[in-house]
Amino acid sequence: MPTLPPILVVDDEPEDTYFLRRALKNAGIPNPVIGCGDGEEAVTFLEGAKFGGQHPCLVFLDLKMARMDGFEFLAWIRAHSDFDDLKVIVISSLHRERDRVRAMALGAHAYLVKFPTASVLAPMVANALAHCSI
């Protein structure tokens, strides 16, 4: 039986990752959730997945982080064809139109304001995972 692909959460606030994990669980999403504290850590994770680890199908991405922020990380993903099918949902504590427009222009699939409910997450995640090429 194949293992489920992980969902990657890139957020520098451990509490936010915890709440997102709970919302995913409440939405009935059984996939493992892996947390990375910033974009650099997420790049390291994805590079490892590319060379033998399990590639995630979905990333939840915070925008405001130290070292490599969400915009820089999203640009990095879209510059690497190995991750063309990787769905990215930006999840931010700020509802700024300029951030949403910039994230979508960089290739995000959706922009949510923290904290989405299980009923909002369930169809989005199900759709992303249904199109997973793993």
C-alpha positions as CSV (number, residue, x, y, z in Angstrom):
1,M,0.0,0.0,0.0
2,P,1.6,3.3,-1.0
3,T,2.1,6.0,1.6
4,L,0.2,9.2,1.4
5,P,2.2,12.2,0.1
6,P,3.0,14.8,2.8
7,I,1.5,18.2,3.1
8,L,4.2,20.8,3.7
9,V,3.5,23.8,6.0
10,V,6.1,26.6,5.8
11,D,5.5,29.0,8.6
12,D,7.8,30.5,11.3
13,E,5.1,30.4,14.0
14,P,4.9,26.9,15.5
15,E,1.4,27.7,16.9
16,D,0.1,28.5,13.4
17,T,1.4,25.2,12.1
18,Y,-0.3,23.5,15.0
19,F,-3.6,25.2,14.3
20,L,-3.4,24.3,10.6
21,R,-2.5,20.7,11.4
22,R,-5.7,20.6,13.6
23,A,-7.8,22.1,10.9
24,L,-6.5,19.6,8.3
25,K,-7.3,16.7,10.8
26,N,-10.8,18.1,11.4
27,A,-11.2,18.2,7.6
28,G,-10.5,14.5,7.5
29,I,-7.2,14.9,5.6
30,P,-5.1,11.8,6.6
31,N,-1.9,12.9,4.9
32,P,1.1,13.6,7.2
33,V,1.9,17.2,7.8
34,I,5.6,18.4,7.8
35,G,6.5,21.8,9.1
36,C,9.4,24.0,8.0
37,G,10.2,27.2,9.9
38,D,11.1,29.3,6.8
39,G,11.8,29.2,3.1
40,E,15.4,28.1,3.4
41,E,14.4,25.1,5.5
42,A,11.6,24.3,3.0
43,V,14.1,24.5,0.1
44,T,16.3,22.0,1.9
45,F,13.3,19.7,2.5
46,L,12.2,19.9,-1.2
47,E,15.7,19.3,-2.5
48,G,15.9,16.1,-0.3
49,A,12.5,15.0,-1.6
50,K,13.8,15.5,-5.1
51,F,16.6,13.1,-4.5
52,G,14.7,10.2,-2.9
53,G,12.4,11.5,-0.3
54,Q,8.7,11.8,-0.7
55,H,7.7,14.8,-2.7
56,P,4.7,16.8,-1.2
57,C,1.7,17.6,-3.4
58,L,0.7,20.6,-1.5
59,V,2.4,23.5,0.4
60,F,0.7,25.9,2.8
61,L,2.9,29.0,2.8
62,D,3.2,31.9,5.1
63,L,4.5,35.1,3.6
64,K,6.3,37.0,6.4
65,M,9.3,34.9,7.6
66,A,12.9,35.6,8.3
67,R,15.8,34.4,6.1
68,M,13.7,33.5,3.0
69,D,10.1,34.8,3.0
70,G,7.1,33.3,1.3
71,F,7.4,35.4,-1.9
72,E,11.1,34.3,-2.3
73,F,10.3,30.7,-1.6
74,L,7.4,30.7,-4.1
75,A,9.6,32.3,-6.8
76,W,12.2,29.6,-6.0
77,I,9.6,26.8,-6.5
78,R,8.4,28.2,-9.8
79,A,12.0,28.5,-11.1
80,H,12.5,24.8,-10.7
81,S,10.6,22.6,-13.1
82,D,10.7,19.6,-10.8
83,F,8.0,21.4,-8.8
84,D,5.7,22.5,-11.6
85,D,2.9,20.4,-10.3
86,L,3.3,21.4,-6.6
87,K,0.2,23.3,-5.4
88,V,0.9,26.2,-3.2
89,I,-1.8,27.8,-1.0
90,V,-0.6,31.0,0.7
91,I,-2.0,31.4,4.2
92,S,-1.3,34.8,5.7
93,S,-2.4,36.7,8.8
94,L,-2.8,39.8,6.7
95,H,-5.5,40.3,4.1
96,R,-3.7,42.7,1.8
97,E,-4.7,42.8,-1.8
98,R,-1.2,43.6,-3.0
99,D,0.1,40.5,-1.3
100,R,-2.6,38.4,-2.8
101,V,-2.0,39.7,-6.3
102,R,1.8,39.2,-6.0
103,A,1.4,35.7,-4.6
104,M,-1.0,34.7,-7.4
105,A,1.4,36.3,-10.0
106,L,4.2,34.1,-8.6
107,G,2.1,31.0,-9.1
108,A,0.2,30.5,-5.9
109,H,-3.1,28.5,-6.4
110,A,-5.0,30.3,-3.6
111,Y,-4.6,32.9,-0.9
112,L,-6.3,32.4,2.5
113,V,-6.4,34.5,5.6
114,K,-5.4,32.7,8.8
115,F,-7.1,30.6,10.1
116,P,-9.3,28.8,7.6
117,T,-11.9,26.4,8.9
118,A,-12.0,22.7,8.1
119,S,-15.0,23.3,5.8
120,V,-12.9,25.7,3.7
121,L,-9.8,23.5,3.7
122,A,-11.4,20.2,2.9
123,P,-12.4,20.8,-0.8
124,M,-9.2,22.8,-1.5
125,V,-6.9,20.0,-0.2
126,A,-9.0,17.3,-1.7
127,N,-8.7,19.0,-5.1
128,A,-4.9,19.5,-4.8
129,L,-4.3,15.9,-3.7
130,A,-6.6,14.5,-6.5
131,H,-4.2,16.1,-9.0
132,C,-1.1,14.8,-7.3
133,S,1.2,13.1,-9.8
134,I,2.9,10.9,-7.2
